[in-house]
Amino acid sequence: MPPPLPNAQDLNTALTAFLQTSSLEEAQQLLAQYPVLLSDEMDLWLGTIIHTARQQGQEQAAAGLDERRDFIRSVRQEQELKA
């Protein structure tokens, strides 16, 4: 049975905690603590937030979020290769 889909509150809590990390080790710990960060839903949600930031002229914020999203994607890919 697949795990239940995350709700918006779960996504928001996990993303807020992740965005406040200041080191690679801390980010990796949060990915383990909040596996929802590695979900397709989170990837889509981050894409929406990044797009909105760019539309509002917040390129620096969008670039920072892009970096975080790329990190999450690399961890996901690494996990898929191990599976």
Helices and strands as residue ranges (DSSP letters): H 8-19, H 24-33, G 35-38, H 40-55, H 59-82
